[in-house]
Amino acid sequence: MDATSTATPHPDLPAGSPANSTDGPAYTAGSLDSAAQVLRRADDVAPAPVLSLTDEQLAGMDGDRADQLTALPWLAEHAEHRELAAGVGLRYLVASGQVQILIDRTEGGTGRRWQAVPVLDGCLVLRRAANVVASVERTMNTTGGTQLNRLYYYAHPSGVLEEEVTASGIHHFTPLRPGQVPERIAALVDPAGVSTAAAGGGGELGQDAAQDGVQDRAQDLAQRLAGTLAMSVVTVVRAAGGCVQQCNLAATAQELLLIEGADAQVHARVLDADGLRQVAEQLIAFEA
C-alpha cells in the first residue's frame, strides 16, 4: 500500500473516515485518487468486478494477523498455514506486477515499502475507509448441499464498493452506484423473486394471524419458517458511535420475511418488492 503519515482530504471519500482523518491511518493523495477512480468505474448497465483477490493475497496485503471484517473461508480451513499462505499471496502479487516493493535509499530511510497498482490500492482504501459496512450472508439448501453466499458493501459519498466472497475464498470487488445495490441484495436474499409476486401484500405478522386467536405470533412465524428455502443474516456496522444492527431475511416458496429482535421482542413482517428495496437502501445509507 502506498501510505504515508499525511494525506490530503479527497472529496469522494468521507471526511470522518480513516482515509481522510488526521487521527487514524492516513493515505497519500495518490491512494485517495485511486479509490475515487475505482468508484468512477461503476457501470450503469452491467456492473462487473474490477479486481479479484484470494484470501491469502488479502492477508498478504493487510498482514496475516490483521482483523478482517469479511470472511476468509479458505484461510479459515488452513489456519495453521496462515502466515505462510499470506507470504505466498504477497509474492504472487509482486510477481504479477500488482505490487512493487520499493527500497527507501534516502538518508534515514526505513527500508522497504509496498506500492500497489491503482485498482488494488483503491479497493483496499475503500474497504478500510468506509463509515458504513453492510454484510449479507445467505445460507441456502441445494441438491448439492448447503450453499453459503456472502456480499459486503462499503458505502462512500460518491458510490459503493461491493465485495463478494465465494466459498473457496475468492474476493470479487465491484464498484456500484448506490441505486444498484438494492437489486443486487434482492437477488441474493430472494432467489425465487417471491417479494415481487407479493406486490402490495407486505405487512406486520399477527395482523392476519389465525382466526379466533388460536395461534399467537410465535406459532404463526414458526409455521411460516418451516418452509424456509434461504436464510440471510444482515449486519450493518456504522463507524459513528460504533452502532451495529442485525436482522434476518427468510425466503420461502411463498413469501419473504424480515425478522428483527429476539425472544419475546421478535418482530416479523412480509416484504413486497418495495419493502425489500427500502430495507436494502437503509443498509447502505451513507452517514458522514
Secondary structure, DSSP 8 states (H G I E B T S, - for coil): ----S-----TTS-TTSGGG-SSS----HHHHHHHHHHHHT--SSS---SEEEEHHHHHHHH-TTS--SS--HHHHHTGGGHHHHHHHHHHHHHHTTSEEEEE--STT--SEEEEE-HHHHHHHHHHHH-SEEEEEEEEEEETTEEEEEEEEEEEETTEEEEEEE-TTSEEEEEEE-GGGHHHHHHHHH-TT-HHHHTTT--EETTTT-SGGG-S-HHHHHHHHHTTEEEEEEEEEEETGGGEEEEEEEEEESS-EEEEES-GGG-EEEE--HHHHHHHHHHHT----
